[in-house]
Amino acid sequence: MKRDEVLDKAKEIIGGPRAEEYGDSFENFTRILEGWNIIVNEAHKHQGYITTRHVALMMIWLKMARLLNSLDSEDSWMDIAGYAALGAECCENEADIKKRLDIFNGKRQKR
């Protein structure tokens, strides 16, 4: 697809089905930023940085913010379930990375 075709298709989508499903873009973006600010602030307060689990939460919130305009979007409900499953998987991965870093930094002995 050429760039002009991509832009034409994007114009169709954001002015049509997406606008109907998600509502006013400014209002939707505002709902998203409010939730993301909470997640980012809590991440910095508790971990000092954003983790992959926080990213999963942010993606879940994005879908939730969209659902507030259209509760019958099956796709968004499925995406939330998928992001939750991926977030749970991130817990395992992050725990493994933390163990390896602790070993590398001499905080834990290998067993």
Backbone bond lengths (Angstrom), bond angles and torsions (degrees), N, CA, C in turn:
res aa  C-N    CA-C-N  psi(-1)  N-CA   C-N-CA  omega(-1)  CA-C   N-CA-C  phi
1 M - - - 1.452 - - 1.536 108.19 -
2 K 1.280 116.64 134.85 1.470 122.66 178.15 1.524 109.83 -80.40
3 R 1.347 115.58 157.83 1.475 119.99 -176.17 1.521 112.71 -58.51
4 D 1.334 117.73 -39.28 1.468 119.66 179.02 1.522 111.20 -64.47
5 E 1.328 116.19 -36.56 1.466 120.35 178.34 1.528 110.26 -67.24
6 V 1.326 115.96 -40.10 1.467 120.18 177.95 1.528 109.94 -61.31
7 L 1.320 116.40 -46.81 1.465 120.35 -179.18 1.529 111.62 -64.71
8 D 1.331 117.39 -40.07 1.468 120.54 177.55 1.523 110.88 -62.66
9 K 1.329 116.19 -43.25 1.465 120.57 179.35 1.531 110.43 -64.59
10 A 1.342 116.15 -42.30 1.469 120.33 178.53 1.529 110.64 -60.55
11 K 1.328 116.95 -42.09 1.476 120.38 178.29 1.522 110.77 -59.73
12 E 1.323 116.66 -42.02 1.465 120.95 178.78 1.524 111.09 -61.21
13 I 1.326 115.55 -45.83 1.458 120.90 -175.01 1.523 111.41 -68.84
14 I 1.342 117.67 -50.54 1.471 118.90 -175.23 1.524 112.54 -71.62
15 G 1.309 117.32 -20.18 1.454 119.97 177.31 1.517 112.93 -94.09
16 G 1.327 117.38 -7.61 1.459 121.29 -175.81 1.507 112.79 -119.72
17 P 1.340 116.14 -105.20 1.463 120.16 -173.76 1.522 114.87 -58.40
18 R 1.309 118.21 -41.36 1.468 119.92 -178.62 1.520 111.00 -67.43
19 A 1.314 116.65 -40.01 1.467 120.00 179.08 1.523 110.26 -62.66
20 E 1.313 116.43 -39.13 1.462 120.21 179.05 1.529 111.20 -68.72
21 E 1.334 115.92 -42.38 1.463 120.35 -176.03 1.522 112.83 -73.76
22 Y 1.347 117.47 -43.59 1.458 121.30 -173.36 1.516 113.95 -96.98
23 G 1.317 118.32 -12.73 1.450 121.29 -179.01 1.520 111.98 82.27
24 D 1.299 115.48 -166.39 1.461 121.88 -178.80 1.532 109.75 -57.91
25 S 1.328 116.45 128.99 1.466 119.98 -175.33 1.530 112.53 -63.42
26 F 1.320 118.10 -39.50 1.464 120.28 179.88 1.529 110.67 -63.34
27 E 1.322 116.79 -44.48 1.468 120.39 178.60 1.526 110.76 -63.86
28 N 1.335 116.83 -41.55 1.456 121.07 179.69 1.524 110.65 -65.18
29 F 1.331 116.96 -46.35 1.465 120.67 178.57 1.527 110.70 -61.21
30 T 1.330 116.95 -36.20 1.465 121.15 179.25 1.525 110.17 -65.64
31 R 1.335 117.66 -44.38 1.470 120.52 177.03 1.528 110.14 -60.67
32 I 1.330 116.39 -42.75 1.468 120.67 -179.59 1.527 110.29 -62.65
33 L 1.332 117.15 -48.10 1.475 119.26 -177.22 1.515 111.38 -63.90
34 E 1.328 118.03 -34.99 1.463 119.97 179.18 1.530 110.50 -63.22
35 G 1.317 116.91 -44.61 1.464 120.08 178.42 1.513 112.22 -67.99
36 W 1.328 116.53 -42.80 1.468 120.04 -179.56 1.525 111.16 -64.40
37 N 1.337 117.62 -37.04 1.463 120.15 177.55 1.528 111.09 -61.45
38 I 1.314 116.83 -40.82 1.464 120.48 177.63 1.524 109.74 -61.90
39 I 1.318 117.01 -47.52 1.468 121.23 -178.35 1.524 110.92 -62.68
40 V 1.334 117.22 -46.44 1.466 120.87 -179.12 1.534 110.73 -63.93
41 N 1.332 117.58 -43.86 1.469 120.58 179.12 1.527 111.50 -60.99
42 E 1.332 116.76 -43.73 1.465 120.38 179.08 1.527 111.08 -67.36
43 A 1.324 117.23 -36.68 1.467 121.08 177.86 1.520 109.95 -60.85
44 H 1.313 116.59 -47.46 1.469 120.73 -179.60 1.528 111.73 -67.15
45 K 1.327 116.04 -35.71 1.465 120.00 -179.98 1.529 111.49 -67.99
46 H 1.336 117.49 -40.67 1.460 121.12 -173.41 1.532 114.61 -97.45
47 Q 1.319 118.23 -35.50 1.465 120.97 -178.29 1.520 112.93 -111.53
48 G 1.328 116.52 -23.35 1.457 120.03 -176.90 1.524 112.98 88.38
49 Y 1.309 116.59 -3.25 1.457 122.26 -179.82 1.529 108.70 -163.75
50 I 1.317 115.82 170.01 1.464 121.44 179.42 1.525 108.46 -92.00
51 T 1.324 116.12 131.97 1.461 121.62 178.97 1.531 109.87 -103.42
52 T 1.309 115.79 174.02 1.471 119.89 176.25 1.528 110.27 -64.41
53 R 1.330 116.89 -29.36 1.469 119.65 176.73 1.521 110.71 -65.58
54 H 1.335 116.34 -37.06 1.467 119.57 176.75 1.525 110.69 -65.46
55 V 1.325 115.96 -38.83 1.469 119.34 177.66 1.529 109.51 -61.58
56 A 1.332 117.11 -42.02 1.472 120.11 176.94 1.529 110.21 -59.62
57 L 1.341 116.91 -43.47 1.470 120.24 177.15 1.524 111.37 -61.19
58 M 1.329 116.12 -40.27 1.464 119.79 -179.61 1.530 110.79 -65.08
59 M 1.319 116.76 -39.05 1.462 119.57 178.69 1.535 110.60 -68.64
60 I 1.334 116.21 -37.65 1.469 120.01 175.98 1.526 109.29 -62.20
61 W 1.342 116.60 -44.10 1.464 119.04 -179.71 1.525 111.16 -63.90
62 L 1.336 117.69 -38.92 1.466 120.54 177.32 1.527 109.71 -55.37
63 K 1.334 116.17 -46.42 1.469 120.42 179.92 1.525 111.12 -66.89
64 M 1.344 116.73 -38.33 1.461 119.54 178.64 1.522 111.14 -64.68
65 A 1.333 116.18 -41.63 1.465 120.30 179.62 1.527 110.28 -60.61
66 R 1.317 116.05 -38.42 1.464 119.57 178.22 1.523 111.34 -69.79
67 L 1.324 116.47 -38.49 1.466 120.34 179.86 1.522 112.46 -63.46
68 L 1.323 117.25 -27.84 1.462 119.80 179.62 1.522 111.70 -58.75
69 N 1.327 116.69 -24.77 1.463 120.66 178.11 1.527 111.99 -90.51
70 S 1.325 117.08 -26.12 1.461 120.95 -175.55 1.525 109.51 -149.31
71 L 1.322 117.09 87.53 1.458 121.90 -174.38 1.525 114.78 -66.22
72 D 1.315 117.72 -12.96 1.461 119.53 -176.90 1.533 114.16 -96.92
73 S 1.316 116.88 16.95 1.467 120.78 178.64 1.525 109.92 -79.44
74 E 1.323 116.41 95.05 1.461 121.73 -179.23 1.525 111.31 -57.72
75 D 1.322 116.95 -37.18 1.455 122.18 -179.73 1.523 111.50 -59.68
76 S 1.332 116.91 -43.63 1.470 120.08 179.39 1.517 111.54 -66.22
77 W 1.346 117.58 -39.26 1.463 120.51 177.34 1.529 110.60 -61.99
78 M 1.311 116.23 -42.62 1.472 120.34 178.24 1.528 110.73 -64.87
79 D 1.310 116.65 -41.21 1.467 120.14 178.92 1.527 111.18 -61.42
80 I 1.336 116.77 -40.31 1.462 120.51 178.42 1.531 109.92 -60.51
81 A 1.327 116.32 -45.98 1.472 119.84 178.68 1.533 110.34 -60.90
82 G 1.322 115.92 -42.19 1.465 119.82 179.24 1.514 112.10 -63.80
83 Y 1.326 117.54 -45.38 1.470 120.63 179.01 1.531 111.21 -64.70
84 A 1.334 117.42 -35.28 1.466 120.22 177.68 1.529 110.04 -64.90
85 A 1.328 116.76 -43.20 1.468 120.27 178.15 1.526 110.88 -63.19
86 L 1.325 116.72 -42.13 1.466 120.27 178.41 1.525 111.12 -66.06
87 G 1.336 116.87 -37.77 1.459 120.40 177.54 1.524 111.56 -62.74
88 A 1.331 116.47 -40.04 1.465 120.25 177.31 1.526 110.46 -63.90
89 E 1.304 115.96 -40.07 1.464 120.29 177.78 1.535 110.82 -64.51
90 C 1.321 116.36 -35.21 1.468 120.42 178.07 1.522 111.30 -62.06
91 C 1.333 117.35 -32.27 1.470 120.60 178.42 1.521 110.20 -57.29
92 E 1.328 116.33 -46.63 1.458 120.72 178.37 1.516 111.60 -62.19
93 N 1.316 115.69 -48.18 1.466 120.20 -178.29 1.520 111.67 -61.97
94 E 1.321 117.41 -43.29 1.456 120.68 -179.47 1.525 111.90 -67.45
95 A 1.333 116.74 -35.98 1.469 119.74 177.52 1.526 109.88 -64.29
96 D 1.318 116.66 -40.76 1.464 120.91 178.66 1.528 111.02 -64.90
97 I 1.318 116.32 -42.80 1.472 120.45 178.61 1.525 110.27 -63.31
98 K 1.348 116.79 -42.29 1.471 120.17 179.57 1.524 110.43 -61.70
99 K 1.326 118.02 -43.19 1.463 120.87 178.05 1.520 110.85 -59.18
100 R 1.323 116.63 -45.48 1.464 120.62 -179.57 1.525 111.55 -63.90
101 L 1.332 116.59 -40.83 1.471 119.99 177.76 1.524 111.30 -65.04
102 D 1.326 116.04 -40.78 1.465 119.73 178.68 1.529 110.46 -61.80
103 I 1.327 117.12 -42.44 1.462 120.88 177.30 1.520 109.75 -62.87
104 F 1.314 116.27 -46.58 1.462 121.24 -179.45 1.529 111.14 -60.01
105 N 1.337 116.27 -40.36 1.457 121.05 -178.19 1.526 112.81 -85.67
106 G 1.341 117.49 5.14 1.460 121.80 176.84 1.506 114.34 75.63
107 K 1.304 118.01 17.06 1.458 120.23 -179.37 1.521 112.50 -84.04
108 R 1.330 116.92 -19.76 1.456 121.76 -178.97 1.507 108.90 -140.25
109 Q 1.287 115.22 149.14 1.463 120.07 175.99 1.519 108.93 -92.45
110 K 1.334 115.94 146.37 1.463 120.24 173.78 1.525 108.63 -66.11
111 R 1.310 116.76 144.27 1.470 120.85 176.83 1.487 109.86 -127.04
